[in-house]
Amino acid sequence: MAAVQFIVEGGNRLSGTIRPSGNKNAALPIVAAALLTDQPVTLENVPRIRDLETLVELVKSTGAHAEWTDRNTLRIHAKAVNASSLDPALCARIRASILLAAPLLARCGHVELSPPGGDVIGRRRLDTHFLALERLGATHAFDDRIAFTTTGLRGADVFLDEPSVTGTENAVMAAVAATGETVLRNAACEPHVQDLCNFLVALGAGIEGIGTNLLRIHGGAVLRGATYAIGPDHIEVGSFIGLAAVTRSALRIERAGVEHLRSIRLGFERLGVVTTVEGDDLIVPAEQSMAIRSDLGGHVPKLEDQPWPAFPADVMSIAIVTATQCSGLVLMHEKMFESRLFFVDKLVGMGARIVLCDPHRALVAGPGVLRGATVESPDIRAGMAMLIAALCAKGTSTINNVEQIERGYERIDERLGALGAKIRRVEVGRT
């Protein structure tokens, strides 16, 4: 199978309107949750990306019927499912394979999974999943495969040891299928978790506290079918804000889901990038100060990620590239993943002025003139960050391992090309 490169000509201004895809991190658990009901489910605004395609293949391997009825519309009918035939190779491709644990446990009483794959951005613990499902009546074994078994899921008072997004999603799905009431404390409350909860409510589940870190779930309801539209991807919106800023471009981000953008907009404002709202559209003007705002007293400011509703970890790579083009000094603090910042050496090679202080902190001094280079896409978000850097750099860049970007961004070369970006897609033979 041929690998894909992007050949990017940088230094061009973009203009126009772009619409974010459906939220990848909402679509993945919602596709998994469709296995909870034996009635047909139609999902709209589903991003047609590699991770979703892989999960759909896993869903089909359980015996459920799944088909794309339109470019971004997916119909799933899990009339009967079998948890014993999950492909280890498919599980190893995506971290989202762990999201099949709760629905298959609920439908079959037993499920075996290979350890999930996904981005190599540091240790991503699974303990929260095990602890939550155990509290809800499952037992587990973890050897070369992960096995969960239950004689019946039961509601419980569950305190998650960390606000894990996928851990919360597995707990919510299990609680919906359990007998009795579950109180889920210290739950993640990101937009994609909210989207999953709203989908389950559309199926007939009873969930209170959506959008907070305390969920009360009334389990055991018979779930029906539904048609449900995935919400916009706020991480993709953050990517487009950074893209517009570094290329000095005016962009309208259509149907941006502005209610979920407060922390992202605030983070970019700290870098001197201001956006405005018109209805549900977000406007990024071409003229930006691009001046990093010092803390009171002239102290070096810090931009850090934290659990929602604070600045999202998945936007940190984009913010770092943006900061390289802003005047001033800022400390970027990536708290969650100890390997996510290692991509900055590629930016340094392009001319960025960055000191990597430790695995979690990078000091960025701008503005620096970026030059075209040949770089890799180490993970989804860093890959998109490298594409943004290439689009603002002087000269031509070659981006390898584009498959990583396309795990999370749908037809990104075509969509940015419509704005005036010069990106050429090239297939090359694997060595």
N, C-alpha and C positions, 0 to 999 in steps of 0.2 A: 504494500500500500504506500502511495506517495505521501511524503510530508509536504507541508505547506509553509511558504514564506510570504511575508508582506514586504514589498519594496516600496518605501515611503519617501516621497519628496517633501521635505519640510519647508517651513518659512512662509506658508500661504495662509491668508486669512480665509475664514469660512463664513457662511451666512445662510440663514434660512430657518426652517422649523423641523424639529425632530421629536418623535414620540418615543418614550421609553417602552421597552418590552414589558410583558408581565413579569412579576417578581419571581426570579428563579428560586429563591429560598422559600417562597410560598408555594409555588407550583409543585416542588418535590414532595413535601409532606402531604399536600392535598391529593396528589396522584396516589400516594400510598394509602391515604385515608379512604379513598374510593373503594378499597377492598373491605371496608367495614360493613358495607351494605350489599345485599344481593340484588339490588335494583339498579337500573341503568343510571349512569351519571354522565353529564356532558359538561366539559370544562372549556371555557373560552379564554382567549388572551393568554394561552400557554406559550411560553417562549420555546421556539424550536431549536434547541441547543443540544450539544452532545450529552450533557448530564441527564437531561430529560429523556432523550432517546434511549439511553442506557437503562434508566429506571423503567421506562415503558416496556423494554424487553424483559426485565426482571418480573414485572407485573404479569406479562403474558406467559412467562414460564411457570407461574402458579396455576395456570388453567383459566385465568380470567381473560375475557375478550377485551382487547384494546385496539382502537384504530383512530387514525387521524382523519377526520371527516372534512377538514379544511386545513389551510396552512397552520393556523394556531388554535384549532378546535380539536379536542380529544374526547372520544367517547369510550367509557369503560363500563363493562358489565361483568361484575364478579359473582355470577350466579353460583358457581362452585369454585373453590380454590383448594390447592394442595401445597402445603408448605415444605414439602420434602425435595423439590426439584430446583431449588435456586442455584444458578450457575456461579461457582466460585470466582471465575474470571470476570464476570459482570459485576459481582459484589466488590471486587478489588479495584474496579475503575472509579467508583464514586463513594464518597462518605455517606451519601443519602441512602445507601442500601440498608443502613441500620434502622431507617424509618419504617421498614417493613416488619420489624419485630412485633410491635404492638398489634397492628391489624391482623397479621397472620396468627399471632398467639390467640387473639380473640376469636377468630374464625375456626382455627384448627386445634387449639389447645397445645400446640407444640410448633416450634420453628427452629431451624438451624441456619445460621448465616456464617459466611466467611468474614474475617475482620474487614471492615470497610476501608476503601481507599480514599482518594481525594487529594487536595493540595498538600504539598510538603512544606508546611509553614511552622512546624514545631509540634510538640506533643499535643494531641487532641484526645483527652481522656474520655472513656466510655462509662466510668464508674457511676455517673449520675443516672444513666439509663438503667443499669443493673439495680441500683438502690431503689429507684422509683417503682420499677416493675415488680421487684420483690415485695415492697410494701403493699402493692395492689394484688398480691396473691400468686406471683409467679416464682419459680425457682430457676436458677441458671447454672450453667457450666461453661467454663471458658478454657479451651485447650487450643488446638489448631483451628477449631471452629467455635462459634458462639451458639449455645443451645438454650432456649427458654421453654419451660413447660408449666402448665397450670391445669388444675382441676376445676377452675372457675375463678374469674377475676372478681375481686370484691373491693368496694369503695373503702377509702381510708383517709386519714389525715396525713398528708405527705409534705415533708419539708425537704426541698431539694438542696443538696449540699453546695450547689452553685447554680446560678441562673442560666444553665445551659439551654441554648435554643433547641437543639434536636432532642435533648433530654426532656425538656418541657413538652415538646410535640409528641414524643412517644408516650409520656405520662398522660397527656390529655386524651390521646386516642384510646389508650387502655382504660382510662377512667370512664369514657363515654360508653364503652362496652361492658364495664363492670356492673355488678349488682349493688345498688345503694349509692350513697353520696360520697364524693371525694372532695376534700379541701386541699388544694395544691398551693403551697406557700413558697415564696422566693422563686416564683416562676419567671421565666423570660417573658418580655412583653413587646418584643420587636414587631414591626408591621406584619412580617410574615407569620408570626405566631398568631396575631390577631386575625389574619386572613384565614388560617387553618380553622380557628375557633368559629369564625363566621360561616365557613363552609359546613362545618359539623352542625351548626345550628340550622342551616338550610336543609340538612338531612333529617332534622327532627331532634337533635340532641339539646339538652338543657345546660347551658353554660352561663354563669354569671361572673362579672368582673373582667370582661374582655378588655385588654389594654392596660390592666394593672398587674401587679406581681402576686395577687391572691385570686385564684380562680376557684369557684364553687361549681362542681360538675355533678349533675343529676344523671346517674348512669342507668343503663338497662333499657332505654327507650328503643323501640323498633325503628330502625333507620330506613328512610325512603330514598328514592332517587331525587335528583335535582339537576338544574342547569345553573352553573355558577361561573362568574367571570373573575379571573385572577387580577389583583390590583397591580398598579404600576410599580416598577422596581426603583426604589429610592436610591439604591447604590448606583444604578445606571444614571440616574439624574445627577448624582454627585460627580460621576465621571464626566458628564457633559458640561457641568459647571467648570470643572478644572480644564477641560479641553478648550472651552470658549475663552477662559481667562488667559491661558498661556499663548494662544494664537491671536489674541487681541480681536476676537470675533464677537459679533452680535448674534446670539442664538435665542430662539423661542423654543422652550421645552414644553411640548403640548401634553395636556392631561397628566401633569407631573405628580399628582397626589400631594399637593402642597401641605396638607395637614400633617404629613410625616417628615417634613423637611426642616423643622425649626433648628435642630442641633447641627445639621449639615450646613445650613445657611449661616448660622452663627460662627461655625468653624472657619468657613471661607472668608467671612467678614474680618476675622482676626488676621487674615493674610492680605486684606485690602481688596477683596473681591465681593462686590455687593450685587444682590439680585433683587428683582421686584416681582410682584405677583399681579396677574390679571386673570381673575376668575380662578380656574384650576391650571392655568399656564404659568410657567416660571420664565421670566425674561432675564437674560444675561446681557447687559449692555457691553458694547465694544470698549467704551472708555472706562477704564478702571484705574484706581490709584495704584494698585499692586504694591502698596507699602504696608509692610508688616506692622501691626499696632503693638507698641511696647506696653507692658504692664505699667500701672501707676508707679511713678518715681523713675521711669525710664528703664525698668528692669526687663531682662530678656523674657519674652512671653513663651508660654508652653501650650502646644496643642496636643491633647491626649485623648485616646479612645477609652470608652467605658461602656458598661452595659446600657441598653436603651433605657431612657430616651436621650442619653448623652451621645457624643460624636461616635459614629459606628467604626469599628475596626476595619471593615471592608473598604472604607473610603480613605484610610490612612495613606496607602500607596499613592493614590491620586493627589492627595493634599501635599505630599512630599514633592512630587514633580512640580506642582503649582508653586510651592514655596521657593523652588530654585529660580523662578522668574520674578520673584517679588523682592523689593529692596528692604534690607534689614536682616535681622537674625532671629531665628525661632528654634526652639527645642521641640522636636517631634517625639512623643512618647507612646510607643506601641506596647501596651501592657499585656496583651492577651497571648501573643504567639512569639516564641523566642527566635524563630527563623524568618519571620516575615520581612524584616528590614534588610536582609542580606542582599536584596536586589540593588541596593543603592550603589554598590561598587560599579554597576553598569552605568548608572547616571554619572558617577565620578569620571568614568572613562569617556563620557560624552562632554565633559567640561563642567559638570555641576560642582559647586563648592559645598561639600558635605563631609562632616566628620562623624563616623559611626562610633559613638561613645561606648556602647555595649550592645548586646543583642536586642535591647528594647528601646534604645534612645539614639536619635540622630540629630546633630546640630546642623542646621541648614543656613547658609549665608547667601544672600542673593542681591542683585540678580547675577546669574552666570550665563555666559553664552554657550549654548549646547551645540555640539557638532554631530553630524550624521555618523553612525557607526553600525557595526554588525553586532546584534545583541540577541539574547534568548528571552523567552517568556517563561519564567520559573513557576508561576502559578497564575490563576485567573486574574486577580486584581493587579499584581505586579506586571503581568503581561499587558493589560490595558494601560497601566501607567507608562510602560515603555513605548507603547504606540502613541500616546499623547506626547511624550517627550520627543519622539521622532517627528511628529507633526509640527512641533515648534522649533526644531533644530535647523541649523544651517546645513544644507546639503542633503544627501540621500542616505537613508538607513535601511538595513536589512534586518527584519525581525524573524528569527527562527522559532520553531516550536509553537506556531500559531494555534495549533490544536488546543493548547491551554486556554487561550483567550476565548476560543469558540466553545469551550465548555460552559461559558457564562454569558457571552454576548452574541446575540443572534445577528448574522449577516452584517457584522460591524463594518466591514470594508465597503459594502454597498451603501449602507445607511449614511456613513460619514462621507462617502463619495458624492452622495446627493447634495451635501452641504458645500462641496468644493474641495474636499480633501483628496490628495493625489496618492492613492494607495493601489498598488498593483499586486494581484494575487498570483503566486507562482508555485507550481507543483514541482517538487524535486524528489529524486529517488532516495530512498533510505539506504544508509550504509550499514 
